[in-house]
């Protein structure tokens, strides 16, 4: 599988009034052709700065950003313009031109690259059909819902046949139902067109729904990277745990109490693990919170439980769950 992007030791430092702020610190990662790659972090973590290095809207302070083997920083202006035609981007704010119709908005990206007018119109119609908005071709953006506006933005981005689609918080302004529809559309486009998609978000639910791999950015550093299913089941970094763990309003019953998180996938969901634990070991646990999520199309469940007091009993409980194929993460507090 070919690397679309390879970032090596990327730093980005801003200077303002004699002060320096480092937004990215030694970030190295690869993004593979045809995958949906998530970049997630809390507000201010550096994820939007990172995505802007992928089309050289931000110059890196040091390190390299390679696109299909070419160092973006080494490209001359004409070469960079040509590369940017292969990298489309959609945003939280849609960025549509209100004075132009839907189809004229889609044509705009084709006009920029010099596509003849008759070809532009036909291509724009094809793109609107892909996103399910051909009947809105002659409407103006003001008459569209938020989800429809984002579909127009996606059609506009696809019109130039990009190799990569960058999505910077593209669903953050949408309600959960419309977010799900947009994510389903992006997944369909990825599968049908083999388009590499990079999604920048602060919402783990977005990553869990459609991404193949994820990079977690925390305070400008790469805290963790891996397959989404693995990061969800067994997060290693503090930043990943904060994003993945369900909210839990409870602390252990005393300062020596031990909380653990157990995770099971859809193939195990019909097994009564807690009841079986009591029946087989005679030990009881306190369930503090539980929920289910769809991760890569597979239903995953997770629970936070408090273990018994004695170390021996705690080991027995953990061994029981792990023997049953569950992922068990031992932590004292979920914040």
N, C-alpha and C positions, 0 to 999 in steps of 0.2 A: 504494500500500500504506500503510495507516494505521499511525502510530506507537502502540504500546502504552505504551512508556515513552520519556521523553526526560529525560535527566539533564544538567544544566547546571552546570558548575563546582562540583561537590559536594566539600565538605570534611567530615571527621568527626574531631573532636579529643576525646580523653578526658582528664579531669583527675583525678589521684589523689595525695593527700598533697602538694599544691602543685606537682606535676610534670605536664607535658602530653605527650601522645603523639598524634600525628596519624596515624590509620589510613587515611584517604583524603585524597588531595591533588589537587584540581582535576580531578575525573573528569567527563568529558562523553561521553555516548554515547546512541544510540537503539536500541530493540528493536522490531522490526516485527511486526505481527500475523501469526500463523500460522507463524512461523519457530521453529526450535530454536536458541537462542542460548547459546553456551558462555562461561562466565567461568572462567578458569583462572589459577592462580598457585601458587607454592610455599607451604609452610606459613608463616603469618604475613604473607602478602603483602597481605591486606586484602579478599580475595574474599568471605568470609562476612559481614564487616561490610557490604560493598557490597550483597549480596543482601538483607540485613535492612533496608536503606533502601527496598527496593522495595515493602515492605508496611508501612513505618513502624514496624517493631519497633525500629529505631534512628532517632532524630531526627538529621537532618544539622545540622552546625554552621553551614554556609553553603552557598549554592547551592540548586537546586531539583530535585525529583524529580516529574515530571509523569506521571500515569497517565491515558491517554486524554484528555490536555489539561488535567486538573485537578491543581493543585499539592497533593500529599499533605499538606504541612505546613499548608496553609490550611484543611483540612477540620475540621469540628466533630466531636466524638466520635461522634454518631449517623451522620454521613456517612462517617466513617472505618470504622465497623463494617460499613456496607453495602458499601463498596469492598472490604474484606477478604474478604467473602463471594465476591468475584470472583477472589480470589487464594489458591489452595491451595498447600500446602507439604508436601514429604516430606523426611525426614531420614535420616541414616546409621543412627540408632538405632531406626528404625521407629515408636517412640512409641505402641505398642499398649497397650491396657488388658488386663492378663493375666487379670483376673477376669471378663472378658466374652468371649462367643463371637466368632468371626470376623464373623458377620453383625451382631452388636450393635456391634462396633467400627466397621463401615462405617456403621451407622445413626447413630453418635454425631455425625458432622458435620451430618447432617440434623436431628437433634434440637436442636442448638445454634441453628439458624436457624428453628426452630419448625415444621418440616414435620410434618403429622399422622401418627400412628403407622401407619395402614394404608398410606399412601403411602410412608413410610420403608422398610417391609419390602420392598415390591415394587421400589423403586428400588435398594435395597441388593443384592437378588438380581440385578438387571440389571448392576450394576457388578461383582459377583463373576463373572458370566458373561464379561464383557469381559476380565477379567484371568485367566480360566481356573481359578477356584477355587470355583465354585458348590458342588461336592461337599464342600467343607470348611466350609460355612456354619456348622455347629453344633459345629465343633472349637474348642478354646481355643488361643491363640497358642503356649503352651508345646509343643504337639504339632506345630508347623510348622517347616519349615526356614527359614533366613535369606531365601532367595529368595521363599518363600511369604509370609513376613511382609511383605516389601517390596511384594509384589503386593496384599496386604490394605491396606497404607498407600496405595497408588496408587488402589485402589478407593474408599477412604474420601475421598481428595482429589477424585476425579472426581464423587462423588455429588452435590455441590452445584452441578454444572455451572459450573465456574470459567471465566474468560476466560484465566487464566494459571496454569501449574503451575510452582512454584519447587522445584528439586531440589538440596538442599544436601548434597553428598557422598553422594548416595543409594545409590551402588554400592560405596562404599569398604570396607564390611564383608563384601562378597561375593567368592566365588572367581571366577576369570576366566570360566568357563563360565556361571555364573548371572548374572554381570554382563552378558555378551552377551545373554542371554535377556531381562533387564530392559530393556536398551537397545533391543532389537528391539521390545519391547512399547511403550515410550515412542514410538518412531518410528511404529509402527502407529497409536497413539492420536492422535498429531500429524496424521497423514495423513487418518485417518477423521473426526476431530472438529474438524479445523482449529484445534487448541488450541495456543496459544503456550506454549512450554516454555523455561524458563531453567535451565541446568545449571551448577552450581558444582562444580568438581573440581580436583584437582591432577594428574590423569592425562590426558596428551595423547591416549592411545588412546581414551578416552571421547569426547573432542571430535571426533576424527577419524572415529569410527564413525557418529555421527548428527547432529552440529551443522551448521547452515548457515553461521553466522558465529561468530566468537570474539573475545573481548576478553581480552587478557593483562594481568594486574595484577602489578606488581612494586613492592614497598616502598610500597604505597598509591597508586601512580600508574598511569595507563593507558599501558602500554608500547607496545601495538600493538593494532589492531583491523582485522578484514577477513574476507573469505570464507575458510573453513577451507582450501580447496584452495590458495588463493593464499598464505596464511600458511605452510602446510606446504611448498609448493614454493619460496617465496622469503621466508623470515623476515628481517625487517630489524633488529629490536631484539635486544639481547643476551639479554633474558629469553626471547624467542621462540626464539632459536637453542638456548638451553639446554634448552628443552622439546621441540623438534622434532628436533634432531640425534640420530642414534644414538650410543650410548656408544662411545667409541673409546679404547682403552687406549694408543694409540701417539702419540708425538710425531713430527714430521718427523725424518728421518735426521740432519740437522744444523740448526744455528740459522738457516740461510738457506733451509731446505726450505719448500716450499709445499704445503699440503693444500687440496683443494677437495672440495665435496660436489656430486654430480650426482644429479638426480632425474628419473625417467621414469614415465609412467603406463602403464596396462595395454595401451594401443594400441601401445606401443613395446617391450613386454617381450620380443617374439620377435626383436628386432633385436640381433645380436651386436656391440654398439658397441665393446667393448674389442678384439675380434678385428679388426673393421673399421679401428679406429684404427691398429693395428700394420701391417695390410696396406696401408693407403692412405698413411700418413705415415712408417712405419718407426720410430715412436716408441713407447716402452713406459712404462707407468705402474705404480705399486705400489698394489694394492688393500689398504687397511688394514681396512675393515669394509664390510658390505653387509647390507641387510635389505629386506623388503617389508612394506607396510601397506595396509589398506583405508581409504581416505579418501572418505567420502561414497558408499560402494558401489563405488568404482573402485580397482583395485589399483595402488598406487604402489610403486616401488622406489627405493632410494637407496644410494649408495656414497660412501665417503670414500676418495679416492686421493691419492697423492703424485705431484706433477708432476716432469718432468725438471728438470735443473739449470739449463739456460740459459733466459733470458727469452724468446728467440725460440721455443724448443721449447714452453715453457709456453703462449705465445700460440697456437701452432699447435694444441695439444691442446684448449685452451678453445674456440677457434673451431670446431674439428671437432665437439665435443659440442653447442655452441649451434646450429650449422648443422643438426644432426640433431634439433633441437627439444627438447633437454634443458635443464633449468634448472641453472645452474652458480653456486655460491656460493663465492667465494674467501675463505678464512679460514686462519689459521695454526695455530689450536689449538681443540679441542673440549673443553669442560670441563663 
